[in-house]
Structure formats: C-alpha cells, structure tokens
Amino acid sequence: MKAEINLITIWTDEIDRMRNFYNQVLGFRIKNDLGNYVEFENNGVRFAICMRNVMYSYSDEYRKKVVGQAFELAFPCENPDEVDEAFEKLVTMGATPVHQPQNMPWNQRTALFADPDGNIHEIFSEII
C-alpha cells in the first residue's frame, strides 16, 4: 500500500440533494453519475458521493448512524475578500451557514458552512 489518498467518498442517504449541492452550489462538474454513485471532476484526489446502502452487503458498519463531525473539506480562496464573497454566495445558493468569515490566529481568514447532510466544510484564504 502507498501512503497516499486517491479517493474521498462522502457516504449519504440523500444522493439527489447531495449531487445538486456539490454540483450546483459548490460548482463541481459531474464526471460520472451512476445514480447511487457520483464522481466529480477534481484536480488531485478523486472526489465522489455514494449512497450508503450500496455498501450494506459488504459490512453492517455502513448501517450505523454517523454521529458528530467526522471530516472536513477545505476550499481555498484567492484572497480574504473572496472568503467573504464566497460565503455569502454559498449561503444564498443553499449552503447552511455555520460560522461567519473571521480572521484566525494562524493567519487565515476562514468561514464554515454545511452541506445538506450537515457535514461542515471550510473556505479559507491566507492573510497576507
């Protein structure tokens, strides 16, 4: 095994809402849509969403209810002003606001939003 991440998959019970969010709100273009599995175009690591029930026959672990924040996706912006603009746009388009843009002690401006399943993600920019 290589110590390398090749694919990130978000498991969901709401594939249509998640497909629309990642495509229409975040702007990921769909590379492959099999109905219960959707892979998006992305530079670097492959990125997909998949219905949780696809994996039921492999392991009962996929039937367990997820509790708490298990991961975060972080999306870069060109500059601190873009963080504010992108946050407002995402919320207007349907993202759930979690935390307004704020300058952080590690020299980044960040804001948090949630997708339809409640997964919290970040947009950020370095403060120059």
Backbone as CSV, one residue per row, in Angstrom:
resi,resn,N_x,N_y,N_z,CA_x,CA_y,CA_z,C_x,C_y,C_z
1,MET,0.820,-1.177,0.000,0.000,0.000,0.000,0.870,1.248,0.000
2,LYS,0.482,2.240,-0.790,1.149,3.536,-0.767,0.508,4.410,0.304
3,ALA,1.286,5.220,0.966,0.754,6.204,1.913,0.295,7.412,1.094
4,GLU,-0.848,7.239,0.447,-1.356,8.243,-0.497,-2.877,8.129,-0.571
5,ILE,-3.569,9.252,-0.489,-5.024,9.241,-0.627,-5.377,9.446,-2.089
6,ASN,-6.154,8.511,-2.636,-6.533,8.540,-4.040,-7.972,8.989,-4.247
7,LEU,-8.860,8.692,-3.283,-10.281,8.971,-3.444,-10.896,9.331,-2.103
8,ILE,-11.705,10.387,-2.092,-12.522,10.735,-0.934,-13.969,10.529,-1.345
9,THR,-14.694,9.688,-0.583,-16.110,9.433,-0.840,-16.914,9.871,0.372
10,ILE,-17.947,10.660,0.136,-18.873,11.030,1.193,-20.074,10.100,1.088
11,TRP,-20.351,9.358,2.154,-21.485,8.443,2.189,-22.737,9.226,2.561
12,THR,-23.854,8.925,1.905,-25.077,9.682,2.132,-26.306,8.798,1.964
13,ASP,-27.397,9.246,2.544,-28.695,8.627,2.298,-29.555,9.518,1.404
14,GLU,-29.013,10.658,1.009,-29.738,11.668,0.214,-28.928,12.040,-1.025
15,ILE,-28.760,11.118,-1.950,-27.873,11.332,-3.095,-28.312,12.503,-3.977
16,ASP,-29.606,12.674,-4.202,-30.055,13.755,-5.086,-29.735,15.121,-4.501
17,ARG,-30.047,15.325,-3.225,-29.735,16.605,-2.579,-28.235,16.867,-2.566
18,MET,-27.456,15.832,-2.277,-26.000,15.996,-2.217,-25.418,16.242,-3.611
19,ARG,-25.883,15.513,-4.628,-25.426,15.725,-6.010,-25.677,17.176,-6.418
20,ASN,-26.893,17.640,-6.175,-27.242,19.008,-6.548,-26.400,20.027,-5.794
21,PHE,-26.168,19.797,-4.516,-25.374,20.733,-3.718,-23.949,20.828,-4.242
22,TYR,-23.285,19.688,-4.393,-21.883,19.717,-4.807,-21.736,20.175,-6.259
23,ASN,-22.722,19.915,-7.089,-22.697,20.346,-8.483,-23.136,21.802,-8.629
24,GLN,-24.313,22.125,-8.156,-24.902,23.441,-8.422,-24.454,24.525,-7.449
25,VAL,-24.245,24.182,-6.191,-23.850,25.192,-5.214,-22.327,25.352,-5.178
26,LEU,-21.599,24.234,-5.055,-20.140,24.327,-4.979,-19.463,24.348,-6.345
27,GLY,-20.154,23.947,-7.396,-19.602,24.065,-8.747,-18.769,22.900,-9.235
28,PHE,-18.826,21.750,-8.563,-18.104,20.576,-9.059,-18.836,20.013,-10.269
29,ARG,-18.110,19.823,-11.362,-18.709,19.220,-12.550,-18.755,17.706,-12.381
30,ILE,-19.841,17.117,-12.849,-20.031,15.670,-12.713,-19.226,14.946,-13.783
31,LYS,-18.400,14.016,-13.329,-17.581,13.202,-14.225,-18.292,11.895,-14.565
32,ASN,-18.958,11.303,-13.561,-19.607,10.011,-13.731,-20.795,9.938,-12.776
33,ASP,-21.989,9.702,-13.313,-23.186,9.623,-12.478,-23.871,8.283,-12.726
34,LEU,-23.785,7.394,-11.737,-24.408,6.083,-11.835,-25.719,6.015,-11.056
35,GLY,-26.213,7.161,-10.624,-27.439,7.196,-9.846,-27.177,7.100,-8.362
36,ASN,-26.578,5.995,-7.918,-26.274,5.831,-6.499,-24.809,6.136,-6.176
37,TYR,-24.040,6.507,-7.197,-22.631,6.888,-7.056,-22.363,8.018,-8.042
38,VAL,-21.811,9.108,-7.551,-21.490,10.249,-8.406,-20.050,10.652,-8.138
39,GLU,-19.237,10.672,-9.199,-17.868,11.157,-9.076,-17.788,12.506,-9.770
40,PHE,-17.081,13.433,-9.128,-16.945,14.789,-9.649,-15.549,15.006,-10.219
41,GLU,-15.452,15.925,-11.166,-14.145,16.335,-11.667,-13.453,17.111,-10.557
42,ASN,-12.184,16.795,-10.329,-11.419,17.455,-9.274,-9.942,17.292,-9.575
43,ASN,-9.176,18.361,-9.408,-7.723,18.261,-9.549,-7.166,17.540,-8.336
44,GLY,-6.281,16.600,-8.565,-5.669,15.875,-7.454,-6.484,14.665,-7.058
45,VAL,-6.873,14.598,-5.806,-7.603,13.454,-5.252,-8.977,13.335,-5.909
46,ARG,-9.369,12.098,-6.266,-10.720,11.860,-6.793,-11.736,12.146,-5.695
47,PHE,-12.919,12.619,-6.074,-13.935,13.029,-5.111,-15.290,12.506,-5.561
48,ALA,-16.009,11.815,-4.642,-17.286,11.207,-5.001,-18.247,11.251,-3.821
49,ILE,-19.539,11.053,-4.149,-20.567,10.792,-3.145,-21.212,9.466,-3.521
50,CYS,-21.689,8.747,-2.513,-22.262,7.427,-2.785,-23.339,7.124,-1.755
51,MET,-24.402,6.482,-2.225,-25.446,6.036,-1.306,-24.859,5.018,-0.337
52,ARG,-25.137,5.215,0.914,-24.651,4.339,1.972,-25.109,2.888,1.751
53,ASN,-26.342,2.705,1.231,-26.883,1.346,1.085,-26.136,0.502,0.055
54,VAL,-25.330,1.124,-0.784,-24.511,0.372,-1.742,-23.573,-0.579,-0.997
55,MET,-23.155,-0.174,0.190,-22.170,-0.946,0.940,-22.775,-1.891,1.977
56,TYR,-24.101,-1.928,2.118,-24.744,-2.758,3.145,-24.353,-4.233,3.028
57,SER,-24.238,-4.731,1.826,-23.903,-6.154,1.674,-22.428,-6.443,1.995
58,TYR,-21.599,-5.414,2.071,-20.184,-5.596,2.395,-19.936,-5.578,3.899
59,SER,-20.696,-4.690,4.602,-20.480,-4.579,6.042,-21.654,-3.860,6.695
60,ASP,-22.062,-4.357,7.842,-23.117,-3.703,8.610,-22.648,-2.371,9.204
61,GLU,-21.360,-2.119,9.182,-20.835,-0.845,9.686,-21.455,0.340,8.946
62,TYR,-21.796,0.151,7.669,-22.369,1.239,6.875,-23.806,1.554,7.272
63,ARG,-24.431,0.668,8.069,-25.797,0.896,8.542,-25.837,1.772,9.798
64,LYS,-24.698,1.921,10.460,-24.647,2.689,11.695,-24.870,4.172,11.418
65,LYS,-25.604,4.821,12.323,-25.837,6.250,12.208,-24.555,6.987,12.573
66,VAL,-24.175,7.913,11.730,-22.980,8.718,11.970,-23.330,9.798,12.989
67,VAL,-22.434,9.984,13.962,-22.650,10.998,14.987,-21.430,11.912,15.029
68,GLY,-21.677,13.204,14.966,-20.589,14.166,15.088,-19.873,14.418,13.775
69,GLN,-19.003,15.377,13.807,-18.234,15.780,12.631,-17.072,14.819,12.451
70,ALA,-17.059,14.057,11.360,-16.024,13.051,11.134,-14.936,13.530,10.179
71,PHE,-15.229,14.540,9.365,-14.252,15.041,8.400,-14.631,16.459,8.010
72,GLU,-13.710,17.138,7.338,-13.974,18.482,6.814,-13.267,18.616,5.481
73,LEU,-13.952,19.203,4.510,-13.310,19.578,3.264,-12.995,21.066,3.359
74,ALA,-11.824,21.475,2.920,-11.416,22.874,2.972,-11.163,23.361,1.546
75,PHE,-11.827,24.468,1.188,-11.768,25.010,-0.163,-11.019,26.339,-0.150
76,PRO,-9.932,26.447,-0.927,-9.141,27.670,-0.907,-9.785,28.801,-1.707
77,CYS,-9.573,30.018,-1.242,-9.959,31.230,-1.958,-8.683,31.996,-2.302
78,GLU,-8.778,32.888,-3.275,-7.609,33.642,-3.735,-7.130,34.669,-2.715
79,ASN,-8.077,35.269,-1.960,-7.713,36.321,-1.012,-8.800,36.415,0.057
80,PRO,-8.527,37.151,1.138,-9.502,37.250,2.226,-10.861,37.813,1.801
81,ASP,-10.885,38.766,0.896,-12.162,39.314,0.436,-13.010,38.255,-0.255
82,GLU,-12.355,37.342,-0.983,-13.092,36.286,-1.670,-13.752,35.322,-0.678
83,VAL,-13.151,35.158,0.503,-13.769,34.312,1.527,-15.151,34.874,1.869
84,ASP,-15.214,36.193,2.094,-16.480,36.839,2.438,-17.483,36.722,1.291
85,GLU,-17.023,36.984,0.077,-17.899,36.925,-1.097,-18.397,35.501,-1.343
86,ALA,-17.497,34.521,-1.246,-17.865,33.128,-1.490,-18.838,32.639,-0.420
87,PHE,-18.615,33.028,0.822,-19.502,32.612,1.909,-20.922,33.115,1.648
88,GLU,-21.055,34.382,1.317,-22.381,34.950,1.043,-23.049,34.244,-0.139
89,LYS,-22.272,33.977,-1.179,-22.813,33.301,-2.369,-23.275,31.881,-2.024
90,LEU,-22.448,31.146,-1.285,-22.799,29.768,-0.916,-24.081,29.728,-0.084
91,VAL,-24.197,30.632,0.870,-25.390,30.676,1.720,-26.619,31.036,0.881
92,THR,-26.458,31.995,-0.021,-27.561,32.386,-0.906,-28.017,31.218,-1.769
93,MET,-27.069,30.355,-2.164,-27.385,29.230,-3.040,-27.859,27.988,-2.281
94,GLY,-27.878,28.042,-0.952,-28.429,26.921,-0.206,-27.537,26.280,0.830
95,ALA,-26.280,26.687,0.936,-25.426,26.151,1.996,-25.933,26.661,3.339
96,THR,-25.768,25.870,4.375,-26.167,26.279,5.718,-25.002,27.009,6.379
97,PRO,-25.199,28.271,6.778,-24.098,28.985,7.434,-23.809,28.387,8.806
98,VAL,-22.542,28.196,9.110,-22.128,27.665,10.414,-21.346,28.719,11.186
99,HIS,-20.407,29.397,10.504,-19.615,30.449,11.151,-19.249,31.498,10.112
100,GLN,-19.548,32.740,10.435,-19.237,33.859,9.542,-17.720,33.963,9.321
101,PRO,-17.289,34.579,8.203,-15.853,34.769,7.976,-15.186,35.479,9.154
102,GLN,-14.001,34.980,9.489,-13.263,35.527,10.627,-11.769,35.337,10.400
103,ASN,-10.973,36.318,10.806,-9.525,36.175,10.774,-9.111,35.292,11.939
104,MET,-8.297,34.278,11.634,-7.885,33.311,12.645,-6.439,33.561,13.061
105,PRO,-6.027,33.093,14.236,-4.669,33.340,14.729,-3.572,32.696,13.877
106,TRP,-3.910,31.739,13.024,-2.909,31.077,12.181,-2.808,31.753,10.814
107,ASN,-3.168,33.049,10.756,-3.021,33.885,9.553,-3.859,33.409,8.378
108,GLN,-5.073,32.984,8.667,-6.033,32.657,7.619,-7.364,33.334,7.945
109,ARG,-8.088,33.689,6.897,-9.480,34.102,7.056,-10.307,32.884,6.680
110,THR,-11.196,32.459,7.566,-11.973,31.248,7.334,-13.461,31.499,7.576
111,ALA,-14.280,30.665,6.961,-15.719,30.638,7.197,-16.159,29.186,7.092
112,LEU,-17.219,28.838,7.806,-17.706,27.462,7.816,-19.147,27.404,7.322
113,PHE,-19.441,26.361,6.548,-20.793,26.116,6.050,-21.042,24.618,6.063
114,ALA,-22.322,24.229,5.963,-22.666,22.805,5.964,-23.383,22.430,4.681
115,ASP,-23.177,21.169,4.258,-23.882,20.626,3.096,-25.244,20.078,3.556
116,PRO,-26.067,19.547,2.652,-27.398,19.062,3.043,-27.404,17.954,4.098
117,ASP,-26.330,17.179,4.197,-26.258,16.133,5.223,-25.728,16.665,6.556
118,GLY,-25.351,17.941,6.597,-24.838,18.535,7.825,-23.333,18.459,7.986
119,ASN,-22.613,17.972,6.961,-21.149,17.943,7.019,-20.634,19.381,6.949
120,ILE,-19.798,19.758,7.903,-19.282,21.120,7.968,-17.989,21.211,7.163
121,HIS,-17.932,22.232,6.298,-16.760,22.469,5.459,-16.276,23.899,5.638
122,GLU,-15.076,24.148,5.154,-14.415,25.440,5.366,-14.034,26.063,4.033
123,ILE,-14.132,27.381,3.963,-13.469,28.130,2.901,-12.435,29.013,3.600
124,PHE,-11.313,29.235,2.940,-10.226,29.950,3.613,-9.326,30.665,2.622
125,SER,-8.575,31.608,3.156,-7.517,32.270,2.400,-6.421,32.653,3.378
126,GLU,-5.201,32.639,2.890,-4.101,33.155,3.693,-4.276,34.662,3.842
127,ILE,-3.939,35.189,5.006,-3.937,36.639,5.221,-2.532,37.126,4.933
128,ILE,-2.441,38.009,3.978,-1.101,38.483,3.555,-0.739,39.762,4.279
